[in-house]
Amino acid sequence: MLNTGVESGPMSGAEQSWVVPPDHPSFLGHFPGRPILPGVVLLDRVLRFAVATCGDGTDPWQIVSAKFLSPVAPGEALVFQLHGQRPSLSFAIRAADRLVASGQLLCSLPVAAHD
């Protein structure tokens, strides 16, 4: 479920906001006493954002690279940013002034196949 608004232009850049639910199920075992949002949750959200912004729901997106730079706690407000043009996008995830994660995505279908 997205608690967000999406702003996008001619796909040079787009942003989406999400507040991490304090009761997100991934916090149950990651880690007891000091919950940290798993990186796979961040990657899932950024892939969903890429599909919603520049795909049709069937495009095969893949993660080319990802770096996790700072932990995310329950209740934090995140901003997901996409830059570039299909088939290659870079992403950044921020919490306030802090860079949480960054990386590259690739859509395996050529642009012409999508039209």
C-alpha positions as CSV (number, residue, x, y, z in Angstrom):
1,M,0.0,0.0,0.0
2,L,1.4,3.4,-1.0
3,N,1.0,6.4,1.4
4,T,2.3,8.6,-1.3
5,G,2.0,11.0,-4.1
6,V,4.0,10.6,-7.3
7,E,5.4,13.5,-9.2
8,S,7.0,12.9,-12.6
9,G,8.0,14.7,-15.7
10,P,9.2,13.4,-19.0
11,M,11.1,10.7,-17.0
12,S,14.2,12.6,-16.3
13,G,13.2,12.5,-12.6
14,A,10.4,11.4,-10.3
15,E,9.8,11.3,-6.5
16,Q,7.6,9.3,-4.2
17,S,7.2,9.6,-0.4
18,W,6.5,6.8,2.1
19,V,6.3,6.8,5.8
20,V,7.5,3.4,7.1
21,P,4.6,1.9,9.2
22,P,5.8,1.3,12.8
23,D,4.0,-2.1,12.7
24,H,5.5,-3.3,9.4
25,P,5.8,-7.1,9.7
26,S,9.5,-7.1,8.7
27,F,10.3,-5.5,12.1
28,L,9.3,-8.6,14.0
29,G,12.5,-10.4,13.4
30,H,14.8,-7.7,12.1
31,F,16.1,-7.0,14.8
32,P,14.5,-7.6,18.3
33,G,15.2,-4.6,20.5
34,R,16.4,-2.4,17.6
35,P,14.1,-2.7,14.6
36,I,15.7,-1.9,11.2
37,L,13.8,-2.1,7.9
38,P,15.4,-4.8,5.8
39,G,17.0,-3.7,2.5
40,V,14.8,-6.0,0.5
41,V,11.8,-3.9,1.6
42,L,13.5,-0.8,0.2
43,L,14.3,-2.6,-3.0
44,D,10.8,-3.9,-3.4
45,R,9.4,-0.4,-3.0
46,V,11.8,1.2,-5.5
47,L,11.0,-1.5,-8.1
48,R,7.3,-0.9,-7.6
49,F,7.9,2.8,-8.0
50,A,9.8,2.2,-11.3
51,V,7.0,0.0,-12.6
52,A,4.4,2.5,-11.7
53,T,6.3,5.4,-13.1
54,C,7.7,4.0,-16.4
55,G,6.3,0.5,-16.9
56,D,3.0,-1.2,-17.6
57,G,3.2,-3.8,-14.8
58,T,4.7,-6.5,-17.0
59,D,8.1,-5.1,-17.7
60,P,11.0,-7.2,-16.3
61,W,13.0,-4.7,-14.1
62,Q,16.2,-5.8,-12.5
63,I,18.5,-4.4,-9.9
64,V,21.9,-3.7,-11.4
65,S,23.5,-2.4,-8.2
66,A,22.4,-1.3,-4.7
67,K,24.2,0.3,-1.8
68,F,22.7,0.5,1.7
69,L,24.2,3.5,3.5
70,S,22.1,4.1,6.6
71,P,19.5,2.1,8.6
72,V,15.8,2.9,8.5
73,A,13.7,2.8,11.7
74,P,10.0,2.4,12.2
75,G,8.0,5.6,11.4
76,E,10.7,7.3,9.3
77,A,9.6,9.4,6.3
78,L,11.4,8.3,3.2
79,V,11.7,9.9,-0.3
80,F,12.3,7.6,-3.2
81,Q,13.9,9.3,-6.3
82,L,14.3,8.0,-9.8
83,H,16.5,9.7,-12.4
84,G,17.3,8.8,-16.0
85,Q,15.4,7.3,-18.9
86,R,14.2,3.8,-19.7
87,P,15.8,1.3,-19.9
88,S,18.3,2.5,-17.2
89,L,17.4,4.4,-14.1
90,S,19.3,5.4,-11.0
91,F,17.6,5.6,-7.7
92,A,18.2,7.3,-4.3
93,I,16.3,6.8,-1.1
94,R,16.5,9.6,1.5
95,A,15.4,10.1,5.1
96,A,15.5,13.8,5.7
97,D,19.0,14.9,4.8
98,R,20.4,11.4,5.0
99,L,21.0,9.1,2.0
100,V,19.7,5.7,3.0
101,A,20.3,3.7,-0.3
102,S,21.2,4.2,-3.9
103,G,21.7,2.2,-7.0
104,Q,20.8,1.3,-10.6
105,L,17.8,-0.4,-12.2
106,L,17.5,-1.8,-15.7
107,C,14.4,-2.7,-17.7
108,S,15.1,-5.7,-19.8
109,L,12.6,-4.7,-22.6
110,P,13.8,-2.2,-25.1
111,V,11.9,1.1,-25.2
112,A,10.4,0.3,-28.7
113,A,8.9,-3.0,-27.4
114,H,7.0,-1.0,-24.8
115,D,5.2,1.4,-27.3
